Amino acid sequence: MKFRIIFRGMLTLAFLWGLVYAVAIGTMLIVFYVGEITVVSQTFSIVLLPIIVAIAIIFIQFLISPWLLDLSFRWLHKMTWIDPMQLPPHLAQFISDQSQLQGISIKKVGMIHDQNPTALTYGRFKKNARLVLSDGIINLLTPEEQTAVVAHELGHIAHRDFLFMTIAAAVPMILYTFYIFSRGFMRVG
């Protein structure tokens, strides 16, 4: 099961990155075929620089996004942090059991004080991921439904989904950066 999940994630990322390389090579071939650029340093500007810029932006986003999300949830949704043991006993026990079983660490749970049943996770790694629940999850769902929702969110943490999504987000960023750089290059040339 775990191998299949990792394999599917890697296969998806391989296809996405294959698209980036196809665009990079296609851009180089078109530019060289048209004859507008014949200098190696200009090739760096058109192909490698967009990739470097996009990867730098994604890396910075990966580093600071958990803190930015913490701030925005506190400011926009009045989120408060509680100890998982303050949740209903069945959820507290479930989170404790799954944390040990999956090798994840849930030291605190964000509570959004809204009756809309909402749950999400975010973070960088299994050991510092955040779990956020709304009051609606606690007040409107049955204990079995609550456990299912929390299990789903803990599954995102255990499978490192936010790491895969960050890597996948680099693909459109790189393609967009290619577009911006090539558009500016064609105006100058």
One Martini backbone bead per residue (centre of mass of N, CA, C, O) as a GRO file, in nm:
protein
  189
    1MET     BB    1   0.061   0.061  -0.024
    2LYS     BB    2   0.295   0.261   0.019
    3PHE     BB    3   0.428   0.216  -0.254
    4ARG     BB    4   0.190   0.312  -0.430
    5ILE     BB    5   0.182   0.601  -0.330
    6ILE     BB    6   0.471   0.676  -0.401
    7PHE     BB    7   0.460   0.600  -0.699
    8ARG     BB    8   0.230   0.792  -0.783
    9GLY     BB    9   0.368   1.052  -0.694
   10MET     BB   10   0.625   1.022  -0.869
   11LEU     BB   11   0.482   0.999  -1.142
   12THR     BB   12   0.349   1.273  -1.137
   13LEU     BB   13   0.610   1.437  -1.106
   14ALA     BB   14   0.746   1.335  -1.363
   15PHE     BB   15   0.538   1.453  -1.559
   16LEU     BB   16   0.561   1.748  -1.473
   17TRP     BB   17   0.872   1.772  -1.524
   18GLY     BB   18   0.859   1.688  -1.819
   19LEU     BB   19   0.712   1.943  -1.906
   20VAL     BB   20   0.935   2.139  -1.836
   21TYR     BB   21   1.155   2.016  -2.021
   22ALA     BB   22   0.996   2.043  -2.283
   23VAL     BB   23   0.978   2.351  -2.274
   24ALA     BB   24   1.279   2.410  -2.259
   25ILE     BB   25   1.362   2.267  -2.521
   26GLY     BB   26   1.161   2.407  -2.706
   27THR     BB   27   1.265   2.691  -2.659
   28MET     BB   28   1.550   2.645  -2.759
   29LEU     BB   29   1.480   2.548  -3.047
   30ILE     BB   30   1.323   2.794  -3.139
   31VAL     BB   31   1.540   3.007  -3.089
   32PHE     BB   32   1.762   2.874  -3.266
   33TYR     BB   33   1.598   2.846  -3.529
   34VAL     BB   34   1.540   3.151  -3.563
   35GLY     BB   35   1.828   3.300  -3.470
   36GLU     BB   36   1.831   3.499  -3.217
   37ILE     BB   37   2.008   3.286  -3.047
   38THR     BB   38   2.381   3.210  -2.999
   39VAL     BB   39   2.435   3.250  -2.699
   40VAL     BB   40   2.491   3.096  -2.402
   41SER     BB   41   2.405   3.323  -2.200
   42GLN     BB   42   2.118   3.344  -2.326
   43THR     BB   43   2.030   3.061  -2.254
   44PHE     BB   44   2.034   3.103  -1.955
   45SER     BB   45   1.817   3.327  -1.953
   46ILE     BB   46   1.583   3.143  -2.091
   47VAL     BB   47   1.614   2.864  -1.910
   48LEU     BB   48   1.757   2.873  -1.618
   49LEU     BB   49   1.652   3.126  -1.472
   50PRO     BB   50   1.352   3.046  -1.437
   51ILE     BB   51   1.412   2.797  -1.266
   52ILE     BB   52   1.565   2.935  -1.035
   53VAL     BB   53   1.347   3.136  -0.953
   54ALA     BB   54   1.117   2.934  -0.895
   55ILE     BB   55   1.265   2.760  -0.684
   56ALA     BB   56   1.318   2.989  -0.485
   57ILE     BB   57   1.023   3.061  -0.432
   58ILE     BB   58   0.929   2.781  -0.337
   59PHE     BB   59   1.128   2.754  -0.100
   60ILE     BB   60   1.033   3.000   0.056
   61GLN     BB   61   0.741   2.909   0.077
   62PHE     BB   62   0.801   2.646   0.233
   63LEU     BB   63   0.925   2.791   0.485
   64ILE     BB   64   0.683   3.028   0.548
   65SER     BB   65   0.383   2.922   0.524
   66PRO     BB   66   0.310   2.823   0.812
   67TRP     BB   67   0.328   3.105   0.943
   68LEU     BB   68   0.128   3.249   0.758
   69LEU     BB   69  -0.111   3.063   0.827
   70ASP     BB   70  -0.119   3.116   1.124
   71LEU     BB   71  -0.177   3.419   1.101
   72SER     BB   72  -0.432   3.408   0.919
   73PHE     BB   73  -0.607   3.230   1.105
   74ARG     BB   74  -0.599   3.420   1.349
   75TRP     BB   75  -0.707   3.676   1.201
   76LEU     BB   76  -0.957   3.564   1.018
   77HIS     BB   77  -1.057   3.302   1.231
   78LYS     BB   78  -0.973   3.291   1.532
   79MET     BB   79  -0.754   3.098   1.599
   80THR     BB   80  -0.683   2.830   1.824
   81TRP     BB   81  -0.476   2.662   2.050
   82ILE     BB   82  -0.470   2.314   2.137
   83ASP     BB   83  -0.474   2.041   2.305
   84PRO     BB   84  -0.559   1.726   2.213
   85MET     BB   85  -0.683   1.659   2.507
   86GLN     BB   86  -0.933   1.874   2.459
   87LEU     BB   87  -1.067   1.683   2.310
   88PRO     BB   88  -1.243   1.445   2.256
   89PRO     BB   89  -1.153   1.141   2.369
   90HIS     BB   90  -1.159   0.986   2.094
   91LEU     BB   91  -0.968   1.189   1.947
   92ALA     BB   92  -0.729   1.194   2.134
   93GLN     BB   93  -0.669   0.891   2.110
   94PHE     BB   94  -0.644   0.875   1.802
   95ILE     BB   95  -0.410   1.075   1.769
   96SER     BB   96  -0.211   0.926   1.950
   97ASP     BB   97  -0.207   0.655   1.801
   98GLN     BB   98  -0.137   0.764   1.511
   99SER     BB   99   0.123   0.909   1.579
  100GLN     BB  100   0.278   0.653   1.658
  101LEU     BB  101   0.221   0.479   1.403
  102GLN     BB  102   0.315   0.720   1.180
  103GLY     BB  103   0.533   0.932   1.287
  104ILE     BB  104   0.384   1.172   1.421
  105SER     BB  105   0.321   1.528   1.528
  106ILE     BB  106   0.067   1.638   1.767
  107LYS     BB  107   0.074   1.912   1.986
  108LYS     BB  108  -0.148   2.080   1.822
  109VAL     BB  109  -0.475   2.234   1.775
  110GLY     BB  110  -0.665   2.397   1.555
  111MET     BB  111  -0.934   2.635   1.627
  112ILE     BB  112  -1.226   2.708   1.456
  113HIS     BB  113  -1.490   2.944   1.524
  114ASP     BB  114  -1.703   2.743   1.344
  115GLN     BB  115  -1.989   2.566   1.210
  116ASN     BB  116  -1.822   2.483   0.982
  117PRO     BB  117  -1.712   2.188   0.855
  118THR     BB  118  -1.358   2.186   0.915
  119ALA     BB  119  -1.050   2.051   0.764
  120LEU     BB  120  -0.683   2.066   0.810
  121THR     BB  121  -0.351   2.070   0.664
  122TYR     BB  122  -0.012   2.180   0.750
  123GLY     BB  123   0.333   2.215   0.632
  124ARG     BB  124   0.640   2.023   0.598
  125PHE     BB  125   0.640   1.790   0.815
  126LYS     BB  126   0.556   1.536   1.029
  127LYS     BB  127   0.672   1.694   1.297
  128ASN     BB  128   0.524   2.004   1.199
  129ALA     BB  129   0.236   1.964   1.166
  130ARG     BB  130  -0.097   2.082   1.106
  131LEU     BB  131  -0.408   2.078   1.283
  132VAL     BB  132  -0.743   2.168   1.169
  133LEU     BB  133  -1.045   2.264   1.336
  134SER     BB  134  -1.381   2.293   1.375
  135ASP     BB  135  -1.662   2.325   1.557
  136GLY     BB  136  -1.838   2.168   1.352
  137ILE     BB  137  -1.705   1.895   1.389
  138ILE     BB  138  -1.784   1.865   1.693
  139ASN     BB  139  -2.106   1.953   1.680
  140LEU     BB  140  -2.220   1.789   1.400
  141LEU     BB  141  -2.067   1.528   1.435
  142THR     BB  142  -2.003   1.223   1.472
  143PRO     BB  143  -1.764   1.030   1.606
  144GLU     BB  144  -1.710   0.876   1.341
  145GLU     BB  145  -1.679   1.126   1.158
  146GLN     BB  146  -1.453   1.260   1.311
  147THR     BB  147  -1.251   1.028   1.277
  148ALA     BB  148  -1.250   1.031   0.966
  149VAL     BB  149  -1.147   1.319   0.929
  150VAL     BB  150  -0.886   1.291   1.093
  151ALA     BB  151  -0.772   1.055   0.932
  152HIS     BB  152  -0.746   1.205   0.668
  153GLU     BB  153  -0.552   1.426   0.771
  154LEU     BB  154  -0.331   1.232   0.878
  155GLY     BB  155  -0.276   1.112   0.598
  156HIS     BB  156  -0.146   1.364   0.480
  157ILE     BB  157   0.091   1.360   0.673
  158ALA     BB  158   0.199   1.066   0.636
  159HIS     BB  159   0.225   1.124   0.302
  160ARG     BB  160   0.335   1.414   0.241
  161ASP     BB  161   0.147   1.608   0.065
  162PHE     BB  162   0.270   1.898   0.101
  163LEU     BB  163   0.536   1.829  -0.041
  164PHE     BB  164   0.421   1.744  -0.315
  165MET     BB  165   0.269   2.013  -0.369
  166THR     BB  166   0.517   2.191  -0.377
  167ILE     BB  167   0.655   2.051  -0.612
  168ALA     BB  168   0.413   2.080  -0.809
  169ALA     BB  169   0.405   2.401  -0.793
  170ALA     BB  170   0.666   2.447  -0.963
  171VAL     BB  171   0.566   2.401  -1.249
  172PRO     BB  172   0.385   2.653  -1.305
  173MET     BB  173   0.600   2.852  -1.217
  174ILE     BB  174   0.805   2.787  -1.439
  175LEU     BB  175   0.621   2.832  -1.683
  176TYR     BB  176   0.559   3.128  -1.615
  177THR     BB  177   0.853   3.223  -1.615
  178PHE     BB  178   0.905   3.158  -1.905
  179TYR     BB  179   0.699   3.351  -2.019
  180ILE     BB  180   0.812   3.613  -1.902
  181PHE     BB  181   1.100   3.591  -2.018
  182SER     BB  182   1.027   3.550  -2.322
  183ARG     BB  183   0.866   3.808  -2.357
  184GLY     BB  184   1.100   4.000  -2.285
  185PHE     BB  185   1.302   3.891  -2.497
  186MET     BB  186   1.133   3.957  -2.758
  187ARG     BB  187   1.126   4.265  -2.716
  188VAL     BB  188   1.432   4.314  -2.723
  189GLY     BB  189   1.496   4.136  -2.993
   0.00000   0.00000   0.00000
